[in-house]
Amino acid sequence: MEERIQKILSQCGIASRRKAEEMILEGLVRVNGETATIGMKADLARDHIKVRGKLINKAEQKVYLLFNKPVNCLTAADDSDGRPKVKDFLKRVKARVYPVGRLDFNSEGLLLITNDGELTNAVLHPAHKIPKTYRAKIDGYLQDSDIQKLEKGVRLEDGMTAPAKVKRVKNLKANSWIDITIHEGKKRQVRRMLQHVGHPVSRLIRIRINGLSLVNLKPGEFRYLTPDEVEKLRDETMNIKGRA
């Protein structure tokens, strides 16, 4: 079936449609030896489409999920102890999909899951600074000085953290809830940052990734991203310049 070139490139995970249009205008896309133009259509099953001289093939259908990971659940595919795994909740999904990054066994909340390796790499790449927001239940209460330290960055055993954004949510009798937003992916980073300022975490929930949230998702439930959500994520993460 013939489709617009920019749509084909998007479906194959090469770039977002907007970025694909830029590539076409720059003369980087050829169809059957002819330089592609905006509005040109092709059939990937029949036509030869090259991007920067590299032939693209019909890829498996891309799948994009938002999953609310329960506590005490592994993102790893296998576990010798037989503990619950993310894939146990995805049996209705026929494609082989993988989490984008990880959440600790005793952490919970939002996971992106996909079979789009290009987008996965883009989301995880530190240069793109994709914000991730966590809701943390901590011992005690954050003082203004604690927040200032976190927002400037703290020195952990593996180096300085980038500045975080911190918001108080609710104070209880002996502990409190806060929201903390980071864009890095150091191991157990949020827990270690809060431990560093003297407030150990007793519960940690990732509630947002780059505007995508847990709204209407119970623990163990997932939903498919909408085409607009996928397109926005690609636009904000996939810098295709310099890629084949």
Buried (B, 14 or more C-beta within 10 A) or exposed (E): EEEBBBEBBBBBBBBBBEBBBBBBEEEBBBBEEEEBEEEBBBEBEEEEBBBEEEEBEEBEEBBBBBBBBBBEBBBEEEEEEEEBBBBEBBEEBEEEBBBBBBBBBEBBBBBBBBBBEBBBEBBBBEEBEBEBBBBBBBBBBBEEEBBEBBEEBBEBEEEEBEBBBBEEEEEEEEBBBBBBBBBBBBEEBBBBBBBBBEBEBEBBBBBBBBEBBBEEBEBBEBEEBEEEBBBBBBEBBBEBEEEE
